[in-house]
Amino acid sequence: MADALLDDVAALLREAAAEVVVPMFRRLDPSDISEKAPGEVVTVADREAEKVISEGLRRLRPGSVVVGEEAVAEDPDLLRHLHRSGDVWLVDPVDGTSNFAAGRRPFALMAALLTDGVPVASWVYDPLDGTMAAGRLGAGTRLGDTPVRTDGPAPAAGAMRGTAMTTFLPQEFRRDVEAGGRRIGELLPGQHCAGREYLDMLTGAQQFVLFWRTLPWDHTPGTLLVREAGGVARRFDGTDYHPADEGRGLLVAASAEIWDEVYGALLAH
C-alpha cells in the first residue's frame, strides 16, 4: 500500500545522496574535512546534504522543526525541540562520516519524524547498495517495497551474529562484553555506521547490535524500524530507548527473545 510521506522522504534522501553525497565520495580535498570535536570529523558533504534534506523536510511539513546533527554541533540548544509538541525531524545527513571522509564504506543517510515527542516514522538509506528502509509507527517496516519482519524463531546464542561497539564502553562493561562474546556465535567489532548496523538487522545479516553512545540522530531512525519489524531497543537497565532521554548504553535485538539471550550472554554479570 502506498504511503505518500514514506515515499516523499525516501525520494528526498535519494536526491540528497545522488546530488550531494555520492558525487563527493572519494573526491574530497583535505580542505573539505574538518574536526568539529576531538576525534569527530565533518565534511562539506555532511553540511550540504543536511541543508538539502532540511529544506525538503520543511516543505513537506510546513511549520515543522529540523534537528540536524550538524546544526546541533553549531547550536546544542536545538535539542530542546525533542521535547516540544508538533512535528520535529531528526536528520543525520551522512552517518558514518569517518568512513566517508576516509573513502571507505559503509555510510548512510537517515531521518526520523517525531510528533509530540513520539517517533512516528523513519528512514535509513545506504546509497552505495541502494538499500532503503522506511517505516511508520504501528504500520510496520519495509525494505524497498517489501514488508520485513525480524522476530522469527531465535537461534541459540552460539549461532547468533551481532555487533558490539566497544570503543566507548566503560571498562567494566567492556570486560563483560568481551568475555561474554565467547558465548555468541560471532561478535563483530562494528562498521562505524549505525545506519548500516540497523539495515543489517533488517536484512537478517545480524540479530543484534550493542552501543554505548546513543545520539538521537544515530538511533531514532533505526530503533523505530527494528521495533516495527518485531524487534526491541532497550537500555542496559531494560528500559525502552527514547531519543530524548539521556541514558547511556543500548542493546537492539531482532526480537525480545534474542534481546534476553544476548543480554544474558554479554551484560548480566
N, C-alpha and C positions, 0 to 999 in steps of 0.2 A: 504494500500500500504506500502511495506517495506521501511524503511529509515535506511540505514546502520549506519549513525552517531548516530541517536537517540538510535538505538538498542545497539551499541557498548558501548556508555557511560552508558546506563542503566545497561548493564551487568557488567561494571566496578564498579558502585555503589553497585550493589548486591554483588559482590565479596568482596569489602571492608567491607560491613556490615556483611557478613557471616563469613569472616575470621578474622576480627579485632574487630568490634564494638559490635555485639551481644554477642560473647563469653565473653566479659568483663562486660556486663550489670549485675549489682547486684553482681559482683565479684571483684570489685575494692578494693585494700588496701588503707589505708589513704595516703600512700606514692605515690599512683598513681594519686592523686588530688593535684593541687597547685593553687595559686591565681596569675593570670597574670596581674591583675589590681584590684584596690579596688572594691570588690563586684563581680568580674568576675573570675570564675574558669576555669581551663583547666585540662584535664585528659590525661593519656597516650594514651587512645583510640583516642582522637582528633588528637594527633600528629602522631600516627602510621597510622591512616586512611588517613590523609592528604598526607602522604608520598606515600602510595599505590595509591591513586587516582591521585596525581600529576604525578607520574611516568607513569601511564597508559595513562593519557591525552597527555603527551608529545610524547608517542609512537604513539598515534592516529594522532596527528598533529605535525610532526617534525618541529622544529623552533618556535613553539608557546610558550607563556609565561604563567605561572600559578601564579595567585594571590590568595593565600590561607589565610584563617583567621589567622591561627597560624603563618604562615610565616610573615604576616604583623605585628603581635604582636611583632615579633623579629626585623623587619625592615619595619617601616611605609613608607619608601620611595618607596616600591613596588607599592603603589597606583598610582604612576605616570604612570604606564602602562595602566591604564584605558583610558588614552588619546592617546595612541600610535596607529599606523597603524598595520595591520596584525591581527593575532589571539591571543586573550587573554582569558584565562579561569579564572573564579571566582569559588572558592571552599569553601564550608562550610562543613567540614568533619563530624561534629556532631552538628547539630543545635538543641538547647535545652540542652546545656551541663549541666546547673544547674539541670535539671530534671534527666539527665543520671547519673550524679555524685551522686545524692540522691537516685538512684534506682527507679525513677518514670518515667512514660511515659507521654507524647509522646516525641520523638526525631526523627530527620530526617537527611538524607544525601542529600546535594544539590550541583548543579553545573550549571554554565551558560557559554556560549561561546559568546564573543564579537568579531566582525570583524570590524576593522577600527573604533572602539569605539561604535559600534551599537550592542546591544544584539540580537543575531540571533538564539539561541537555548538554551533550559534549561531543567533541570531535578530536580524533588523533589521526594524523596523515603522515605517512612515510613517502616522500615524493620520489625517492630513488627506485623503490619497487612498486610504487603506485597503490599501496595498501591504505585504504581509508576506512576507519571505524567511526560510527556515529550512533548515538542512542539518546533516547528520551526517558525521563523518569516514568516508570510504570508502563512503558511501551517496548522495552527490550533494546537490544543492541544488534547492529548489523555490520558485517564486513562487506563493503561494496553494497550489493543489493540483497545479500544473503543473511537472514537471521542467524545468530550464533548463540550457542549455549556452552558453558564450561563445566556444568555441575553433573557430569555423568558419573559412573562408578569410579571411586577413588582408587588409585593404585596403592600398593603397600609403600611405606616410607622408603624402603630400599629400592623402589622402582621410580621414585619421584625425581623430577628435574626442576630446578629453580635457581634463582639468583639471590645472593646476599651481598648487598653493597656495604662492605665492612670499613671503607675508608674513614668515615666519620663516626663509626660506632665507638662509644666509650670502651675502655679496655675490658671492663667486667663483662659487657655484652659480647665483645669480640671473642674473648676466650671461650665463652659458652657456645657461640655460633660456630666457631671453627672446630671445636671438639664435637659438637652435635652434627656437623656436616658429614661425619663418618657414618651416620645413620641414614643419610639421604643418598639416593642413587647417584645423583650428580648435582653438586653445589657449584654454581658458576660465579665468577667474580664480578659480573656486571658489564654492561655495554656503554656506560656513561651517557645514557639516553633513556630517561624514564618512559618516554612515549613508546620506544621500541620494546621495552620490557612489557608494557601493558599489551601491545599488539601481539607479542609472542605468547602471552597468556590466552588471548582470544583465539589465536590460531591453533592452540594446543601444543606449541613448541615447548612450553614450560607450564608448571602447575602453580607456582608461587613466586613472589618477589618480596624481599625484605629491604627496607630503607631505614635510615636514621633521620636524615634531614627531610622535611616534608613541606617545602614551599608550596603555596596553594596552586600556582600555575603549573607546577610539575605533576601534581597528583589529583587535583579535582577532576580533570577530564578522564583520566584512566580509571580512577576508582568508580566513577559513575558507570562507565562502560562495563567494567568487570561485574559490578553488582547487578546491573540489568541483565547480564548474561548468566547469572546464577551464583556468582562468587561473593566474597566478603572482603571488606577492608577495615581492619581494626588496629588500634594502637596496641603496644605491647601489654598494656593493662587490660585488654579485651574490650575497651570502649570503641564504638564506631568512629571512624575518621570523619571529621568535618573540616572544611577548608579554613574556617575562621577560628578554630581552636589553636592553642599554642603548644600542644603536646609534642613530644618527640617519639620517634620510632613508629614504624608502620609495617605491618605484615598483611599482604594482599594474597588471597588464595582463590583458586578456581571454585571452591565450594567450602561450606562450613566444616565439612568432614576433613577436608585437606588442611584447612587452617588449624584445626585442633591437632592433627597429626604433626604438622610442621612445627607448630608452637611447642609441642611436647618434645620434639627432637632438638630444637635449636635454642629455646628460650626458657623452658620450665626446669631450671636447675637452682 
